[in-house]
Amino acid sequence: MRHLYWILTNKSFLWTLLIINILGTIYGYIWYGSQLEGTEWYFIPFVPDSPTASLFFVVVLVGFLFKKHWGLFQALAVITLFKYGIWAVVMNILTLKVSGSLPWEGYMLMASHLGMAIQGLLYAPFYRIKMWQLVVAAVWTLHNEIIDYVFMQYPVYSQLNLYIKEIGYFTFWLSLLSIFIAWYVGVKEQRLKWSLPEKW
């Protein structure tokens, strides 16, 4: 655990992770470009799910670099990184099963989104999330669910629209699991908390 702590708090590693997440966030918004062009302005904040999740984590990493704990962004990051990270992996596997093939971009998305979920959990011992911050993040997440599957602003991806009811049901329970994980690692398990280093 000492070696993991050293890696996660290494300033060079944090800067590298920050740059990777910034680039991934930019790429993600570009990926959603065509869908956003046809999206009503009031839905836009809730459409590009994965890049917004990584943007939350960018804010968390900036806070760490300045030795700050921004609990609301930590709650938003850990919930959405896990949710959309796992969601994208499952959706690409489903696409492979439905279509019988998956382009290289699909495998790239699986790897990058799995990385999203993992990085959000790896930094969980450093989070300082208050209950009200978790509640706000949970409301954001479930509200996003409604926007996606009631107002039909879900990510347009391959042939998955054929199974949108099943996907919406799966995503709802994935949201609840993500919120529970955020509560467990960010609020409940205070005894497992690590502190940011006093000096880099």
C-alpha positions in Angstrom: 0.0 0.0 0.0 2.9 2.3 0.7 4.1 2.0 -2.9 0.6 2.7 -4.2 0.4 5.8 -2.0 3.7 7.0 -3.4 2.6 6.5 -7.0 -0.8 8.2 -6.5 0.7 11.2 -4.7 3.7 11.6 -6.9 3.5 15.1 -8.4 4.8 14.0 -11.8 2.2 11.2 -11.9 -0.6 13.6 -11.0 0.4 16.0 -13.7 0.6 13.2 -16.3 -2.8 12.0 -15.2 -4.2 15.5 -15.4 -2.9 16.0 -18.9 -4.3 12.6 -20.0 -7.7 13.4 -18.6 -7.7 16.9 -20.2 -6.9 15.4 -23.6 -9.5 12.6 -23.1 -12.1 15.2 -22.1 -11.4 17.3 -25.2 -11.6 14.2 -27.4 -14.8 13.1 -25.7 -16.5 16.4 -26.4 -15.4 16.2 -30.0 -16.7 12.7 -30.3 -20.1 14.0 -29.2 -19.9 16.9 -31.7 -22.4 15.6 -34.3 -25.0 14.7 -31.6 -24.6 18.0 -29.9 -25.3 19.9 -33.1 -28.8 18.5 -33.1 -29.4 18.8 -29.4 -31.5 21.6 -27.8 -29.3 23.9 -25.8 -30.9 23.0 -22.4 -30.0 19.4 -22.9 -26.4 19.9 -23.8 -24.9 19.7 -20.3 -26.4 16.2 -19.9 -25.5 14.7 -23.3 -21.7 14.3 -23.3 -21.7 11.9 -20.3 -18.1 10.5 -20.3 -16.2 13.7 -21.1 -18.1 15.5 -18.4 -17.2 12.7 -15.9 -13.5 13.1 -16.8 -13.9 16.9 -16.5 -15.1 16.4 -13.0 -11.9 14.4 -12.3 -9.8 17.1 -13.9 -11.1 19.5 -11.3 -10.4 16.9 -8.5 -6.8 16.5 -9.7 -6.2 20.2 -9.9 -7.5 20.4 -6.3 -5.0 17.7 -5.3 -2.2 19.5 -6.9 -3.1 22.6 -4.8 -3.7 20.3 -1.7 -7.4 21.1 -1.8 -10.4 18.8 -1.2 -13.4 19.8 -3.3 -15.8 17.2 -2.1 -18.7 17.9 -4.4 -16.4 17.4 -7.5 -14.9 14.3 -5.8 -18.5 12.9 -5.4 -19.4 13.7 -9.0 -16.2 12.3 -10.3 -16.3 8.9 -8.5 -19.9 8.3 -9.3 -19.8 9.3 -13.0 -16.3 7.8 -13.7 -17.5 4.4 -12.5 -20.9 4.6 -14.0 -19.9 5.7 -17.5 -16.7 3.8 -17.5 -18.5 0.5 -16.8 -21.4 1.5 -19.1 -19.1 2.1 -22.1 -17.4 -1.3 -21.6 -20.7 -3.1 -21.4 -22.2 -1.2 -24.4 -19.2 -2.1 -26.6 -19.4 -5.7 -25.6 -23.1 -5.6 -26.4 -22.3 -4.0 -29.8 -19.8 -6.8 -30.5 -22.4 -9.4 -29.7 -25.2 -7.7 -31.8 -23.1 -6.8 -34.8 -20.5 -9.6 -34.7 -17.7 -7.2 -35.0 -16.2 -4.1 -33.3 -13.9 -1.5 -34.9 -10.6 -0.7 -33.3 -12.1 2.5 -31.8 -14.5 0.3 -29.9 -11.6 -1.6 -28.2 -9.9 1.7 -27.6 -13.1 3.1 -25.9 -13.3 0.0 -23.8 -9.8 0.4 -22.5 -10.0 4.1 -21.9 -13.4 3.9 -20.1 -12.2 1.0 -18.0 -9.3 3.3 -17.0 -11.8 6.0 -16.1 -13.6 3.7 -13.7 -10.3 2.4 -12.1 -8.7 5.8 -11.6 -11.8 7.2 -9.9 -11.7 4.3 -7.4 -7.9 4.4 -6.9 -8.1 7.9 -5.5 -11.0 7.1 -3.2 -8.8 7.0 -0.1 -8.1 10.7 -0.6 -11.7 11.9 -1.0 -13.3 14.0 1.6 -17.0 13.8 0.7 -19.8 15.2 2.9 -23.2 13.7 2.9 -24.8 16.7 1.3 -22.3 16.6 -1.5 -23.0 13.0 -2.2 -26.8 13.8 -2.3 -26.2 16.6 -4.8 -24.1 14.3 -7.0 -26.7 11.6 -6.7 -29.4 13.9 -7.8 -27.3 15.1 -10.8 -26.7 11.5 -11.8 -30.3 10.3 -11.6 -31.5 13.5 -13.3 -29.1 12.8 -16.1 -30.7 9.3 -16.3 -34.1 10.9 -16.9 -32.7 13.3 -19.6 -31.1 10.3 -21.3 -34.0 7.8 -21.2 -37.1 9.9 -20.8 -36.2 12.7 -23.0 -34.2 10.4 -25.3 -30.9 12.2 -25.2 -28.9 9.0 -24.6 -25.6 8.5 -26.5 -26.1 7.6 -30.1 -24.0 4.4 -30.6 -24.2 1.8 -33.3 -27.3 -0.4 -33.2 -28.0 -0.1 -29.5 -31.1 2.0 -30.0 -32.8 -1.4 -30.7 -32.4 -2.2 -27.0 -32.9 1.2 -25.5 -35.5 0.1 -22.9 -33.2 -2.7 -21.6 -30.2 -0.3 -21.7 -32.1 2.3 -19.7 -33.1 -0.3 -17.1 -29.5 -1.5 -16.8 -28.2 2.1 -16.6 -30.6 3.0 -13.8 -29.3 0.2 -11.6 -25.7 1.0 -12.6 -26.4 4.5 -11.3 -27.6 3.3 -8.0 -24.5 1.0 -7.7 -22.2 3.9 -8.5 -23.9 6.1 -5.9 -23.6 3.3 -3.3 -19.9 2.9 -4.1 -19.3 6.7 -3.8 -21.0 6.6 -0.4 -19.0 3.6 0.8 -15.6 4.8 -0.3 -16.1 8.6 0.1 -18.3 8.9 3.2 -18.5 5.7 5.2 -14.9 4.4 5.2 -13.3 7.3 7.0 -10.9 4.9 8.7 -9.3 4.1 5.4 -8.5 7.7 4.4 -5.1 8.8 3.3 -3.8 12.4 3.5 -2.2 14.3 0.8 1.5 14.8 1.4 2.6 17.9 3.2 5.5 18.4 0.8 5.9 17.2 -2.8 
